[in-house]
Amino acid sequence: MEKLTRGQIKEAVVNIIAEQLELDPDRHTIDEDSPLQGNLGADSLDVINIVIALEDRFGLTIEDELLQNFSSLGKVVDTVVTMMAGPQQKGYST
């Protein structure tokens, strides 16, 4: 897997969230504090679809217990960064 910076991971996560929630990034502000199930309007099925898209994009397996970390964009990015840097995934660089 390619080495990605946190910024590149964040950009990919924003694109995935925008696509899954059918948001126009030019008309909707998606920042680190944006709650998925608040301002962005995601429901539980949307979150599952976001997780599937993240798994496909980054080659990860996101366990159900990690879904509690998916309260905001920043927490989703942090979770992906941590998983990418873990012992099984060596694709993150600073």
Protein Blocks (a to p, Z undefined) as FASTA:
>chain_A
ZZddfklmmmmmmmmmmmmnopafklpccdfklcfklmnopafklmmmmmmmmmmmnopa
cdfklmmmmmbfklmmmmmmmmmmmmklccbcZZ
